[in-house]
Amino acid sequence: MLVTDTVILDGITTGVSTGSDPEQISRKSVLINMTSQIVPVITIDGPSGAGKGTIAQNVASELGFHILDSGSLYRLTALASLNADLDLTNESAISEIALNLPVVFKPTSSGLQILLSGKDVSETIRKEEIGMRASKVAAIPAVRDALLARQRGFLENPGLVADGRDLGTTIFPDAPLKVFMTASAEERAERRYKQLKAKGINANIAALVKDLKLRDEQDANRAVSPLKPAADAIQIDTTEMGIDEVTQMVLDLVKQRLA
């Protein structure tokens, strides 16, 4: 079952755009709040490797909702800025890239295909070096501002399942169901190790654990929208849980909150 139709992100459809006047920002903020109350939103936040992407796709497929993989937007910005040979200190140029990413999210029977300028980069953006760069890119306030409205632009009927790091705290603070997924760094490294080995890529678990802990620290301590559960989020530790078990738990929560 496909989650949704192809979504082309070549502009901002709703939300607060950087550089708008205060009155315009206020009007758009009201529109966002009204829309989020009408269209059901399920946010799934958590650190890298907690399984939120897989669960989000499963839940969206089951409900027939649209899906947003917000982390991929930061990874895409990281990849595009790397391809443009931009230093991370060039924040204005990187934020401009974030604002104009020629991206297509295309749900398929085997998962979510991600195209950048027409090229399939689904695997490329999952590389560890891109993930580390994405964590640094995400700490740039102007980049977060640029991607804020693009993320909110996914909010359409019949509903949205969004996974990321600050969706319940910043992007969709009025979501009726907020989930925060966690797992030990060791378990997340093991999952990543198996994924890489299945693709014929050599990996070292100790190095993966180190990288994950570093990313956790960067995400939790950044000045803008740090990684943390929303006050009303339901926390799920997936360390010893299977995919089907977690999926069903979230679906049960959906029935309780969105009934």
C-alpha positions, -999 to +999 in steps of 0.1 A: +000+000+000+014+033-010+015+060+017+007+090-005+013+104-040+046+118-051+052+151-033+074+177-050+090+202-028+100+231-050+086+259-029+069+268+004+032+260+004+023+273+038+040+284+070+062+314+080+088+323+054+121+339+063+119+377+056+081+380+059+068+411+077+054+406+112+017+409+101+021+383+074+039+360+099+010+364+123-016+355+097+003+325+085+009+313+121-029+314+127-035+295+095-010+268+106-026+265+140-061+262+125-049+237+099-031+215+125-063+214+146-084+202+116-059+178+100-047+150+123-009+149+129+011+122+145+047+132+154+074+106+160+106+121+173+138+106+187+175+101+181+191+085+150+185+048+148+156+046+172+134+032+144+111+062+140+114+062+102+103+026+098+075+030+123+063+062+107+061+046+073+042+016+087+017+037+106+012+061+076+006+031+053-019+016+077-038+048+081-035+061+045-018+093+058+008+114+041+044+110+055+072+134+063+107+123+069+120+156+082+155+143+089+160+136+052+156+174+045+186+181+067+205+153+052+197+166+017+208+201+027+240+186+040+246+166+008+237+195-015+260+219+005+288+193+004+284+189-034+286+227-037+318+226-017+304+250+009+321+254+043+298+250+073+306+286+083+288+298+052+254+298+068+236+321+044+245+300+014+235+268+031+202+282+042+196+293+006+201+257-005+177+245+022+151+270+010+153+259-026+160+221-025+147+205-057+134+174-038+109+147-046+097+121-020+083+091-039+067+063-018+073+028-034+065-007-024+101-011-010+102+022+009+105+059+004+125+070-026+142+104-023+152+123-054+175+154-054+175+172-087+161+141-103+188+118-089+180+090-065+200+098-033+180+076-009+211+056+000+236+084-003+220+106+024+221+076+049+259+075+049+275+083+082+295+113+069+263+129+056+245+122+089+273+139+109+272+169+086+234+170+088+236+173+125+259+203+122+237+218+094+206+214+116+222+236+143+222+266+119+191+288+128+187+301+093+185+265+079+159+255+105+139+286+096+141+278+059+129+242+064+102+251+090+076+261+064+085+233+040+078+207+067+045+223+076+036+223+040+031+185+042+001+190+064-028+178+042-059+157+045-065+129+054-036+133+079+002+133+084+027+111+101+059+130+106+092+117+120+122+138+131+137+154+161+117+185+169+083+179+153+064+176+185+082+205+202+086+230+173+070+221+140+036+207+151+033+216+188-005+211+187-003+175+173-029+154+191-004+125+193+033+129+200+056+099+203+092+101+214+112+069+205+144+059+221+168+030+222+203+024+236+232+036+215+245+000+214+212-013+200+209+015+175+245+008+164+237-029+160+207-021+138+228+002+117+256-024+115+231-050+101+217-026+076+252-018+063+263-054+062+232-063+042+243-038+016+278-052+015+293-022+034+319-028+060+313-013+094+326-013+129+301-014+157+324+004+182+328+033+157+290+034+150+283+036+188+308+065+191+293+083+161+257+079+175+267+092+209+284+122+193+253+129+172+231+125+203+252+151+221+252+175+192+214+172+187+206+175+224+228+205+231+222+227+200+208+261+208+179+259+184+152+232+187+173+207+207+164+170+207+141+164+236+106+149+241+077+173+242+061+177+276+030+157+264+049+131+243+045+094+250+080+079+253+087+044+239+120+026+244+124+003+215+157-014+226+141-048+232+110-043+209+103-056+174+090-035+145+056-050+145+052-046+183+061-009+181+039-003+151+009-018+168+016+002+200+015+034+180-016+024+162-033+017+195-023+052+206-038+066+174-071+049+182-071+064+217-061+099+207-078+104+173-110+084+179 
